[in-house]
Amino acid sequence: MKILAQIARIIVGVIFTFSGFVKVVDPVGTGIKLEEYFEVFAQDLPSLQGVFMFLAHNSLTLSLIFCALEIILGIATLLSYRMKYTSWLLLIIIVFFTFLTFYSAYFNKVTDCGCFGDFLKLKPWTSFNKDIFLTVLILVIFIFRSGYKESNLHTFMAITTIISFGLGIYAIRYLPPIDFLPYAVGKSIPEQMKPTGVKPIMEFTFLNKKTNETIVAKEFLMDTLTYKYVSMVTLNEDKIKPKITDYNISDSQGNNYTDSSFTGKKLLVILKNVEQIDEAEVINLKSVIKEAESIGVQPMILTSVIQADYEKFKTTNHITTPYFSADATVLKTMARTNPCVILLENGVVKGKWGNHSIPSKKELAETLK
């Protein structure tokens, strides 16, 4: 039992630390996923709609707490730090996330749980099975919680807490320090939009009419007198799809400018909304647009704001730069802050800056070297 408890402690500690880290470097992404869950619950449980909508509106704060807490609990578990309290928190968190992944898988509501952020995408049932596995291990830890040799690394745990929350706050205020998204610096957007060329692996399910037996086959069975077709799944669906499938921009007249954005040097100024942009940010954006133009970089404003609202914003702030419409979900993926600036050269992301780190003319020029 002691050996099993130690193995469970190490496995849970490693998984929680890793899972928390890949999410805390991008808490905005996890916040978006939590918001999806809470909005689904608000629709499915109308009697608690107010509660879930409140949680949805505060999803970013909850995301920061959950992500940092995962790292803290992971490290605490690895160090056998205050295991009586740590085991209780582990159990509460895993029950919460097991419920979320079960709901996601069974009702097919949220197709990606975000368990490992954008680093690793898991299918709903895979996520649920992973949480069941962790629940079993955490139950072992919980039962054996008084048998662990406690460590007294209070200072180390305090530093871990500060670093965990510090990473998350930095990512929210600026941009993810480690970017797992397809729009990260160094990645080519048009290349990731191309078909992968991977051959699909199909799996067919049939019912044997004579024996009433379920048959799983790698190819379609043509004998319709013996077999009745039931269903078909693509086993490697994630590898077939391009990493980027929904990047599309158009002007106010509906003309498509997607390919044009991949030609030459472009400065994409992303405005997910205009209500929260203050005067100082507008001044900074107008400045970087002017500086980009002075070194031969063409600025393009991408927004998901309703045209009438953006026109009002543009007129009020005397912005003359051409603007283009894009899907709100795409812009959330491209830019974790609002506004955000992305420098492209022939479709390759050369630089990316959040709203608190808008680049200077010198920084733009050096990034293009």
C-alpha positions, 0 to 999 in steps of 0.5 A: 500500500505504501509503494502504491501511495508513493507511485500515485503521489508522483504520477498525480504530482507530475500530471498536475504540475505539467497540466497547470503549467501549459495552461497558466502560460495562457489563462485566457485560453482556459478562461474561454473554455470555462466560459463555454462550459458555464454558458452551456450549463446556463442554457441546460439548467435555467433555474441556475442561469444567473449563477452560471452567467456570473461564473461565465463573466468571471471565467478569466479570474477563475481560470487564473486561480485554477491554473495556478492552483494546479501547479501549486498542488502538483508541486505540493504533492511531489514534495509531500507538503501538507498532504492532509490539506493537499489531498482534500483540494486534489479530490475536490478539483478532480471531482469538479473536472471529472464532472465537466469532462463527463458532461462534455463527452456524454452530451457532446456539448464542449468538444475540447475540455482544454485539460492541457490547454492548446498544447495537447487536444484530447477528445471528450471521452479520452479526457474523461477516462484520463480524469477517472484514472486520476480520480483513482490515484487521488483516492489512493492519496486521500486514503493514505494522506496521514501516512506520508512523511511531511516536508516543511518547505514553506518558503519554496511553496510560497515562491511556487505560489508567487511564480504560478500566479505571476506567470498567469498575470503576465500572460493576461497582461501581455501575451503567453510567454510560451505560445502553443497556438497556430498563430505563434511567432515563427509559424506560417498561417497559409502553410497551416491552412493547406491539406495535410495529405494524411490518408484517413483511417476509417472504422466501420460498425456493422450489425450481423443480421443473422447472428445479431453480432456487432462487427467492427471493420476497417473497410465497408462490408458490401454484403448488405444481405448479411451486414447492416451498416450502423456507423462510421468514425475517422480514427485520425481525424485530428491529423487530417484537418489543417491546423487552421481552418477558419482564418478568413477576412473580408472588407465591408463590401464582402470582398475576400482579402485572405490571400492578400494578407499573406502577401508582403509585409503586413501589420495586423492590428486586431480589435476584438471589441472597441468598448474597452479600448481607451484613448491611450491605447488608440494613440499607441495604435495610431502611432504604430500604424504610422511607424509601420507605414514608414518602413514599408509595412502595410497595416490592416485592422481586423475586427469582429465588431459590428460594422456600424459600431466600428464605423462610429469608433473609427470616426470618433478616433479619426482612424483612416486605416482600412479595416476588415471583418473576421470571425470572433473565435478566430480573433480570440485564437490569434490575439489573447489581448485586446488590442493585439498587433501581429507582424506578418511577412508573406504569411509568416508571423514575425512578431506579436505584441499585446496591448501593454507592449505595442512595438516601436518603429525600431522594434518593428524594423529589427523584427523584420531583419 
